[in-house]
Amino acid sequence: MTHNVTIYSTPTCVYCKMAKEFFKKNGVKYTEHDVAADEAARNEMVDKSHQLGVPVIDIDGEIHVGFNRQDLEQSLGLR
């Protein structure tokens, strides 16, 4: 099954890098928005998550705040 995955991140965020590495390792295609440089993406992220912390990961409309490998595996059907 193909999932619609979007990650809102910043270039200096360690957990954002971990999430993106997790996606690459598991062959998950994703769209990335740098909320440090893109005000529209930042506003979209806040609308979805109601906060400014990153990463915010949207999987098929389900919002994940932070990097939790088990939650992501479950949402993506990887386990």
Phi and psi in radians as a Rosetta constraint file:
Dihedral C 1 N 2 CA 2 C 2 CIRCULARHARMONIC -1.610 0.35
Dihedral N 2 CA 2 C 2 N 3 CIRCULARHARMONIC 2.305 0.35
Dihedral C 2 N 3 CA 3 C 3 CIRCULARHARMONIC -1.885 0.35
Dihedral N 3 CA 3 C 3 N 4 CIRCULARHARMONIC 2.646 0.35
Dihedral C 3 N 4 CA 4 C 4 CIRCULARHARMONIC -1.640 0.35
Dihedral N 4 CA 4 C 4 N 5 CIRCULARHARMONIC 1.846 0.35
Dihedral C 4 N 5 CA 5 C 5 CIRCULARHARMONIC -2.056 0.35
Dihedral N 5 CA 5 C 5 N 6 CIRCULARHARMONIC 2.232 0.35
Dihedral C 5 N 6 CA 6 C 6 CIRCULARHARMONIC -2.237 0.35
Dihedral N 6 CA 6 C 6 N 7 CIRCULARHARMONIC 2.341 0.35
Dihedral C 6 N 7 CA 7 C 7 CIRCULARHARMONIC -2.075 0.35
Dihedral N 7 CA 7 C 7 N 8 CIRCULARHARMONIC 2.272 0.35
Dihedral C 7 N 8 CA 8 C 8 CIRCULARHARMONIC -1.761 0.35
Dihedral N 8 CA 8 C 8 N 9 CIRCULARHARMONIC 2.147 0.35
Dihedral C 8 N 9 CA 9 C 9 CIRCULARHARMONIC -2.551 0.35
Dihedral N 9 CA 9 C 9 N 10 CIRCULARHARMONIC 3.061 0.35
Dihedral C 9 N 10 CA 10 C 10 CIRCULARHARMONIC -2.236 0.35
Dihedral N 10 CA 10 C 10 N 11 CIRCULARHARMONIC 2.722 0.35
Dihedral C 10 N 11 CA 11 C 11 CIRCULARHARMONIC -1.107 0.35
Dihedral N 11 CA 11 C 11 N 12 CIRCULARHARMONIC -0.426 0.35
Dihedral C 11 N 12 CA 12 C 12 CIRCULARHARMONIC -1.735 0.35
Dihedral N 12 CA 12 C 12 N 13 CIRCULARHARMONIC 0.027 0.35
Dihedral C 12 N 13 CA 13 C 13 CIRCULARHARMONIC -1.417 0.35
Dihedral N 13 CA 13 C 13 N 14 CIRCULARHARMONIC 2.033 0.35
Dihedral C 13 N 14 CA 14 C 14 CIRCULARHARMONIC -1.129 0.35
Dihedral N 14 CA 14 C 14 N 15 CIRCULARHARMONIC -0.733 0.35
Dihedral C 14 N 15 CA 15 C 15 CIRCULARHARMONIC -1.212 0.35
Dihedral N 15 CA 15 C 15 N 16 CIRCULARHARMONIC -0.524 0.35
Dihedral C 15 N 16 CA 16 C 16 CIRCULARHARMONIC -1.117 0.35
Dihedral N 16 CA 16 C 16 N 17 CIRCULARHARMONIC -0.784 0.35
Dihedral C 16 N 17 CA 17 C 17 CIRCULARHARMONIC -1.088 0.35
Dihedral N 17 CA 17 C 17 N 18 CIRCULARHARMONIC -0.708 0.35
Dihedral C 17 N 18 CA 18 C 18 CIRCULARHARMONIC -1.102 0.35
Dihedral N 18 CA 18 C 18 N 19 CIRCULARHARMONIC -0.728 0.35
Dihedral C 18 N 19 CA 19 C 19 CIRCULARHARMONIC -1.114 0.35
Dihedral N 19 CA 19 C 19 N 20 CIRCULARHARMONIC -0.774 0.35
Dihedral C 19 N 20 CA 20 C 20 CIRCULARHARMONIC -1.153 0.35
Dihedral N 20 CA 20 C 20 N 21 CIRCULARHARMONIC -0.657 0.35
Dihedral C 20 N 21 CA 21 C 21 CIRCULARHARMONIC -1.123 0.35
Dihedral N 21 CA 21 C 21 N 22 CIRCULARHARMONIC -0.708 0.35
Dihedral C 21 N 22 CA 22 C 22 CIRCULARHARMONIC -1.040 0.35
Dihedral N 22 CA 22 C 22 N 23 CIRCULARHARMONIC -0.806 0.35
Dihedral C 22 N 23 CA 23 C 23 CIRCULARHARMONIC -1.065 0.35
Dihedral N 23 CA 23 C 23 N 24 CIRCULARHARMONIC -0.810 0.35
Dihedral C 23 N 24 CA 24 C 24 CIRCULARHARMONIC -1.090 0.35
Dihedral N 24 CA 24 C 24 N 25 CIRCULARHARMONIC -0.770 0.35
Dihedral C 24 N 25 CA 25 C 25 CIRCULARHARMONIC -1.059 0.35
Dihedral N 25 CA 25 C 25 N 26 CIRCULARHARMONIC -0.597 0.35
Dihedral C 25 N 26 CA 26 C 26 CIRCULARHARMONIC -1.736 0.35
Dihedral N 26 CA 26 C 26 N 27 CIRCULARHARMONIC 0.144 0.35
Dihedral C 26 N 27 CA 27 C 27 CIRCULARHARMONIC 1.176 0.35
Dihedral N 27 CA 27 C 27 N 28 CIRCULARHARMONIC 0.520 0.35
Dihedral C 27 N 28 CA 28 C 28 CIRCULARHARMONIC -1.617 0.35
Dihedral N 28 CA 28 C 28 N 29 CIRCULARHARMONIC 2.086 0.35
Dihedral C 28 N 29 CA 29 C 29 CIRCULARHARMONIC -1.387 0.35
Dihedral N 29 CA 29 C 29 N 30 CIRCULARHARMONIC 2.456 0.35
Dihedral C 29 N 30 CA 30 C 30 CIRCULARHARMONIC -2.558 0.35
Dihedral N 30 CA 30 C 30 N 31 CIRCULARHARMONIC 2.792 0.35
Dihedral C 30 N 31 CA 31 C 31 CIRCULARHARMONIC -1.849 0.35
Dihedral N 31 CA 31 C 31 N 32 CIRCULARHARMONIC 2.361 0.35
Dihedral C 31 N 32 CA 32 C 32 CIRCULARHARMONIC -1.996 0.35
Dihedral N 32 CA 32 C 32 N 33 CIRCULARHARMONIC 2.403 0.35
Dihedral C 32 N 33 CA 33 C 33 CIRCULARHARMONIC -2.157 0.35
Dihedral N 33 CA 33 C 33 N 34 CIRCULARHARMONIC 2.173 0.35
Dihedral C 33 N 34 CA 34 C 34 CIRCULARHARMONIC -1.508 0.35
Dihedral N 34 CA 34 C 34 N 35 CIRCULARHARMONIC 1.782 0.35
Dihedral C 34 N 35 CA 35 C 35 CIRCULARHARMONIC -1.330 0.35
Dihedral N 35 CA 35 C 35 N 36 CIRCULARHARMONIC -0.159 0.35
Dihedral C 35 N 36 CA 36 C 36 CIRCULARHARMONIC -1.308 0.35
Dihedral N 36 CA 36 C 36 N 37 CIRCULARHARMONIC -0.510 0.35
Dihedral C 36 N 37 CA 37 C 37 CIRCULARHARMONIC -1.888 0.35
Dihedral N 37 CA 37 C 37 N 38 CIRCULARHARMONIC -0.302 0.35
Dihedral C 37 N 38 CA 38 C 38 CIRCULARHARMONIC -2.077 0.35
Dihedral N 38 CA 38 C 38 N 39 CIRCULARHARMONIC 1.738 0.35
Dihedral C 38 N 39 CA 39 C 39 CIRCULARHARMONIC -1.102 0.35
Dihedral N 39 CA 39 C 39 N 40 CIRCULARHARMONIC -0.658 0.35
Dihedral C 39 N 40 CA 40 C 40 CIRCULARHARMONIC -1.116 0.35
Dihedral N 40 CA 40 C 40 N 41 CIRCULARHARMONIC -0.729 0.35
Dihedral C 40 N 41 CA 41 C 41 CIRCULARHARMONIC -1.147 0.35
Dihedral N 41 CA 41 C 41 N 42 CIRCULARHARMONIC -0.676 0.35
Dihedral C 41 N 42 CA 42 C 42 CIRCULARHARMONIC -1.082 0.35
Dihedral N 42 CA 42 C 42 N 43 CIRCULARHARMONIC -0.774 0.35
Dihedral C 42 N 43 CA 43 C 43 CIRCULARHARMONIC -1.102 0.35
Dihedral N 43 CA 43 C 43 N 44 CIRCULARHARMONIC -0.706 0.35
Dihedral C 43 N 44 CA 44 C 44 CIRCULARHARMONIC -1.081 0.35
Dihedral N 44 CA 44 C 44 N 45 CIRCULARHARMONIC -0.757 0.35
Dihedral C 44 N 45 CA 45 C 45 CIRCULARHARMONIC -1.065 0.35
Dihedral N 45 CA 45 C 45 N 46 CIRCULARHARMONIC -0.780 0.35
Dihedral C 45 N 46 CA 46 C 46 CIRCULARHARMONIC -1.149 0.35
Dihedral N 46 CA 46 C 46 N 47 CIRCULARHARMONIC -0.679 0.35
Dihedral C 46 N 47 CA 47 C 47 CIRCULARHARMONIC -1.037 0.35
Dihedral N 47 CA 47 C 47 N 48 CIRCULARHARMONIC -0.684 0.35
Dihedral C 47 N 48 CA 48 C 48 CIRCULARHARMONIC -1.362 0.35
Dihedral N 48 CA 48 C 48 N 49 CIRCULARHARMONIC -0.707 0.35
Dihedral C 48 N 49 CA 49 C 49 CIRCULARHARMONIC -1.872 0.35
Dihedral N 49 CA 49 C 49 N 50 CIRCULARHARMONIC -0.269 0.35
Dihedral C 49 N 50 CA 50 C 50 CIRCULARHARMONIC 1.104 0.35
Dihedral N 50 CA 50 C 50 N 51 CIRCULARHARMONIC 0.488 0.35
Dihedral C 50 N 51 CA 51 C 51 CIRCULARHARMONIC -2.803 0.35
Dihedral N 51 CA 51 C 51 N 52 CIRCULARHARMONIC 3.005 0.35
Dihedral C 51 N 52 CA 52 C 52 CIRCULARHARMONIC -1.829 0.35
Dihedral N 52 CA 52 C 52 N 53 CIRCULARHARMONIC -0.078 0.35
Dihedral C 52 N 53 CA 53 C 53 CIRCULARHARMONIC -1.196 0.35
Dihedral N 53 CA 53 C 53 N 54 CIRCULARHARMONIC 2.573 0.35
Dihedral C 53 N 54 CA 54 C 54 CIRCULARHARMONIC -2.134 0.35
Dihedral N 54 CA 54 C 54 N 55 CIRCULARHARMONIC 2.742 0.35
Dihedral C 54 N 55 CA 55 C 55 CIRCULARHARMONIC -1.370 0.35
Dihedral N 55 CA 55 C 55 N 56 CIRCULARHARMONIC 2.640 0.35
Dihedral C 55 N 56 CA 56 C 56 CIRCULARHARMONIC -1.981 0.35
Dihedral N 56 CA 56 C 56 N 57 CIRCULARHARMONIC 2.185 0.35
Dihedral C 56 N 57 CA 57 C 57 CIRCULARHARMONIC -2.074 0.35
Dihedral N 57 CA 57 C 57 N 58 CIRCULARHARMONIC 2.189 0.35
Dihedral C 57 N 58 CA 58 C 58 CIRCULARHARMONIC -1.880 0.35
Dihedral N 58 CA 58 C 58 N 59 CIRCULARHARMONIC 1.992 0.35
Dihedral C 58 N 59 CA 59 C 59 CIRCULARHARMONIC -2.006 0.35
Dihedral N 59 CA 59 C 59 N 60 CIRCULARHARMONIC 1.840 0.35
Dihedral C 59 N 60 CA 60 C 60 CIRCULARHARMONIC 0.928 0.35
Dihedral N 60 CA 60 C 60 N 61 CIRCULARHARMONIC 0.645 0.35
Dihedral C 60 N 61 CA 61 C 61 CIRCULARHARMONIC 1.559 0.35
Dihedral N 61 CA 61 C 61 N 62 CIRCULARHARMONIC -0.110 0.35
Dihedral C 61 N 62 CA 62 C 62 CIRCULARHARMONIC -1.596 0.35
Dihedral N 62 CA 62 C 62 N 63 CIRCULARHARMONIC 2.158 0.35
Dihedral C 62 N 63 CA 63 C 63 CIRCULARHARMONIC -1.650 0.35
Dihedral N 63 CA 63 C 63 N 64 CIRCULARHARMONIC 2.272 0.35
Dihedral C 63 N 64 CA 64 C 64 CIRCULARHARMONIC -2.082 0.35
Dihedral N 64 CA 64 C 64 N 65 CIRCULARHARMONIC 2.239 0.35
Dihedral C 64 N 65 CA 65 C 65 CIRCULARHARMONIC -1.866 0.35
Dihedral N 65 CA 65 C 65 N 66 CIRCULARHARMONIC 2.181 0.35
Dihedral C 65 N 66 CA 66 C 66 CIRCULARHARMONIC 1.542 0.35
Dihedral N 66 CA 66 C 66 N 67 CIRCULARHARMONIC -3.110 0.35
Dihedral C 66 N 67 CA 67 C 67 CIRCULARHARMONIC -1.946 0.35
Dihedral N 67 CA 67 C 67 N 68 CIRCULARHARMONIC 1.894 0.35
Dihedral C 67 N 68 CA 68 C 68 CIRCULARHARMONIC -2.188 0.35
Dihedral N 68 CA 68 C 68 N 69 CIRCULARHARMONIC 1.786 0.35
Dihedral C 68 N 69 CA 69 C 69 CIRCULARHARMONIC -0.949 0.35
Dihedral N 69 CA 69 C 69 N 70 CIRCULARHARMONIC -0.783 0.35
Dihedral C 69 N 70 CA 70 C 70 CIRCULARHARMONIC -1.116 0.35
Dihedral N 70 CA 70 C 70 N 71 CIRCULARHARMONIC -0.744 0.35
Dihedral C 70 N 71 CA 71 C 71 CIRCULARHARMONIC -1.103 0.35
Dihedral N 71 CA 71 C 71 N 72 CIRCULARHARMONIC -0.735 0.35
Dihedral C 71 N 72 CA 72 C 72 CIRCULARHARMONIC -1.159 0.35
Dihedral N 72 CA 72 C 72 N 73 CIRCULARHARMONIC -0.749 0.35
Dihedral C 72 N 73 CA 73 C 73 CIRCULARHARMONIC -1.022 0.35
Dihedral N 73 CA 73 C 73 N 74 CIRCULARHARMONIC -0.743 0.35
Dihedral C 73 N 74 CA 74 C 74 CIRCULARHARMONIC -1.156 0.35
Dihedral N 74 CA 74 C 74 N 75 CIRCULARHARMONIC -0.810 0.35
Dihedral C 74 N 75 CA 75 C 75 CIRCULARHARMONIC -1.124 0.35
Dihedral N 75 CA 75 C 75 N 76 CIRCULARHARMONIC -0.546 0.35
Dihedral C 75 N 76 CA 76 C 76 CIRCULARHARMONIC -1.610 0.35
Dihedral N 76 CA 76 C 76 N 77 CIRCULARHARMONIC -0.038 0.35
Dihedral C 76 N 77 CA 77 C 77 CIRCULARHARMONIC 1.196 0.35
Dihedral N 77 CA 77 C 77 N 78 CIRCULARHARMONIC 0.600 0.35
Dihedral C 77 N 78 CA 78 C 78 CIRCULARHARMONIC -1.604 0.35
Dihedral N 78 CA 78 C 78 N 79 CIRCULARHARMONIC -0.046 0.35
